[in-house]
């Protein structure tokens, strides 16, 4: 698995909102929860956890949509593409929808979550699978393991 050279750029479907990533990802994931299914109109959402200091909106003004709670889901105000999420109480990272990147060809989910709510036919090649979310104490190990695998060259 190789995430390629930084910086990365990306944007919504219509191009009115653009983002830039300047820090390596912490983790990649697929979420099978029914909320993600509904917000993506698909079987799961795909995310790249980016350290907050390595993520910037470079054009446009995303709006909060989807759920309007403590976890903030950001969308393009024009095309309504779900672009990224800032999870409640975890301001140190941003969950960028992987398909918002101009080149997401490198992306593979390392973990998958909420498989208990997943559609029976939906499968991913994730290394780790969770019926709900990993236990908080598991994240340090997952981040270390992902970083080690992400540094390996492809091939």
Secondary structure, 3 states (H helix, E strand, C coil): CCCCCCCEEEECCCCCCEEEECCCEEEEEEECCHHHHHHHCCCCEEEEEEEHHHEEEEECCCEEEEEECCCEEEECCCCCCEEEEECCCCCCEEEEEHHHECCCCCCCCCEEECHHHCCCCCCCCCCEECCCCCCHHHHHHHHHHHHHHHCCCCC
